[in-house]
Amino acid sequence: MSLGAHLDELRKRHQDLSDRVEAAQRSPGIDDLQVRSLKKEKLRLKEEIRRLEN
């Protein structure tokens, strides 16, 4: 997999997590721990994207 393709995949996963976090925060029955876990994974992906872009 090329670097560009890998970055595209990471960006797609990051956007998916962003959508899931947003939906979870609107849902009253979602566990805060689950939201925190999603946010941590989203941040990890963001950091990896930045590292690879540089």
N, CA and C of each residue as an Amber inpcrd file, in Angstrom:
protein
   162
   0.8530000  -1.1730000   0.0000000   0.0000000   0.0000000   0.0000000
   0.8960000   1.2320000   0.0000000   0.5930000   2.1550000  -0.8790000
   1.3830000   3.3770000  -0.9560000   1.0650000   4.2780000   0.2310000
   1.9570000   5.2280000   0.4760000   1.7710000   6.1620000   1.5810000
   0.4790000   6.9590000   1.4050000   0.2260000   7.4180000   0.1890000
  -0.9930000   8.1820000  -0.0710000  -2.2470000   7.3750000   0.2100000
  -2.2540000   6.1380000  -0.2030000  -3.4090000   5.2700000   0.0310000
  -3.5860000   4.9960000   1.5240000  -2.4670000   4.8120000   2.2070000
  -2.5100000   4.5760000   3.6530000  -3.0720000   5.8060000   4.3740000
  -2.6130000   6.9890000   3.9770000  -3.1210000   8.2280000   4.5730000
  -4.6180000   8.3930000   4.3040000  -5.0460000   8.0760000   3.0990000
  -6.4740000   8.1600000   2.7670000  -7.2950000   7.2360000   3.6600000
  -6.7970000   6.0340000   3.8660000  -7.4920000   5.0750000   4.7200000
  -7.5540000   5.5850000   6.1640000  -6.4530000   6.1400000   6.6510000
  -6.4440000   6.6820000   8.0090000  -7.4210000   7.8440000   8.1430000
  -7.4830000   8.6980000   7.1280000  -8.4110000   9.8320000   7.1550000
  -9.8640000   9.3570000   7.1560000 -10.1510000   8.3020000   6.3940000
 -11.5040000   7.7450000   6.3700000 -11.8780000   7.1790000   7.7400000
 -10.9450000   6.4590000   8.3520000 -11.1950000   5.8990000   9.6790000
 -11.3890000   7.0100000  10.7040000 -10.5880000   8.0920000  10.5830000
 -10.7000000   9.2230000  11.4930000 -12.0770000   9.8710000  11.3450000
 -12.5300000  10.0550000  10.1140000 -13.8480000  10.6550000   9.8840000
 -14.9550000   9.7500000  10.4130000 -14.8050000   8.4540000  10.2200000
 -15.7960000   7.5070000  10.7380000 -15.8790000   7.6090000  12.2580000
 -14.7370000   7.6740000  12.9130000 -14.7330000   7.8130000  14.3680000
 -15.3580000   9.1330000  14.7940000 -15.0680000  10.1790000  14.0500000
 -15.6400000  11.4820000  14.3490000 -17.1700000  11.4180000  14.2850000
 -17.6880000  10.7750000  13.2580000 -19.1360000  10.6120000  13.1060000
 -19.7140000   9.7820000  14.2530000 -19.0060000   8.7260000  14.6390000
 -19.4800000   7.8690000  15.7260000 -19.4790000   8.5980000  17.0620000
 -18.4520000   9.4060000  17.3110000 -18.3910000  10.1890000  18.5520000
 -19.5520000  11.1700000  18.5950000 -19.7640000  11.8540000  17.4900000
 -20.8520000  12.8290000  17.4240000 -22.2040000  12.1610000  17.6770000
 -22.4330000  11.0220000  17.0470000 -23.6900000  10.3020000  17.2360000
 -23.8300000   9.8080000  18.6770000 -22.7410000   9.3290000  19.2510000
 -22.7760000   8.8190000  20.6260000 -23.0740000   9.9390000  21.6140000
 -22.5350000  11.1080000  21.3720000 -22.7620000  12.2200000  22.2840000
 -24.2120000  12.7050000  22.2290000 -24.8840000  12.4750000  21.1240000
 -26.2940000  12.8480000  20.9930000 -27.2270000  11.7960000  21.5810000
 -26.6910000  10.5990000  21.7970000 -27.5000000   9.4970000  22.2990000
 -27.3910000   9.4290000  23.8330000 -28.4960000   9.5670000  24.5380000
 -28.4420000   9.6170000  25.9960000 -28.0410000   8.3030000  26.6690000
 -28.1900000   7.1860000  26.0000000 -27.8920000   5.8990000  26.6260000
 -26.4610000   5.4190000  26.4520000 -25.6180000   6.1990000  25.8100000
 -24.2480000   5.7690000  25.5390000 -23.3570000   6.0000000  26.7540000
 -22.5490000   5.0280000  27.0480000 -21.6220000   5.0650000  28.1700000
 -20.4890000   6.0680000  27.9030000 -20.1850000   6.8950000  28.8980000
 -19.0980000   7.8670000  28.7580000 -17.7620000   7.1940000  28.4780000
 -17.5630000   6.0200000  29.0300000 -16.3170000   5.2830000  28.8030000
 -16.1660000   4.9210000  27.3270000 -17.2690000   4.5640000  26.7110000
 -17.2390000   4.2220000  25.2840000 -16.8950000   5.4570000  24.4530000
 -17.4730000   6.6030000  24.7920000 -17.1780000   7.8420000  24.0770000
 -15.7100000   8.2100000  24.2440000 -15.2080000   8.0790000  25.4650000
 -13.7860000   8.3760000  25.7080000 -12.8760000   7.4680000  24.8970000
 -13.2330000   6.2150000  24.8040000 -12.4490000   5.2580000  24.0360000
 -12.4160000   5.6460000  22.5540000 -13.5650000   6.0290000  22.0260000
 -13.6340000   6.4690000  20.6280000 -12.7740000   7.7110000  20.4110000
 -12.8300000   8.6400000  21.3500000 -12.0460000   9.8710000  21.2270000
 -10.5500000   9.5930000  21.2750000 -10.1370000   8.6530000  22.1310000
  -8.7140000   8.2940000  22.2090000  -8.2300000   7.7010000  20.8900000
  -9.0320000   6.8160000  20.3220000  -8.6620000   6.2100000  19.0410000
  -8.6120000   7.2690000  17.9480000  -9.5460000   8.1940000  17.9680000
  -9.5740000   9.2870000  16.9890000  -8.3100000  10.1320000  17.1090000
  -7.9090000  10.4540000  18.3210000  -6.6930000  11.2370000  18.5450000
  -5.4490000  10.4720000  18.0850000  -5.4340000   9.1610000  18.3620000
  -4.2850000   8.3400000  17.9360000  -4.1540000   8.3680000  16.4150000
  -5.2840000   8.2610000  15.7230000  -5.2540000   8.3090000  14.2660000
  -4.7980000   9.6770000  13.7650000  -5.2750000  10.7350000  14.3950000
  -4.8910000  12.0890000  14.0040000  -3.3790000  12.2790000  14.1490000
  -2.8220000  11.7940000  15.2510000  -1.3830000  11.9050000  15.4730000
  -0.6040000  11.0940000  14.4380000  -1.0950000   9.9160000  14.1020000
  -0.4170000   9.0930000  13.0890000  -0.4700000   9.7670000  11.7230000
  -1.5970000  10.3720000  11.3830000  -1.7410000  11.0840000  10.1120000
  -0.7240000  12.2290000  10.0570000  -0.6670000  13.0100000  11.1190000
   0.2940000  14.1260000  11.1570000   1.7370000  13.6400000  11.0210000
   2.0520000  12.5620000  11.7180000   3.4190000  12.0150000  11.6620000
   3.7710000  11.5920000  10.2510000   2.8490000  10.9420000   9.5740000
   3.1150000  10.4590000   8.2190000   3.1480000  11.6000000   7.2080000
   2.3830000  12.6520000   7.4480000   2.3890000  13.7930000   6.5250000
   3.7120000  14.5610000   6.5810000   4.3400000  14.5410000   7.7280000
   5.6220000  15.2490000   7.8690000   6.7080000  14.3410000   7.4390000
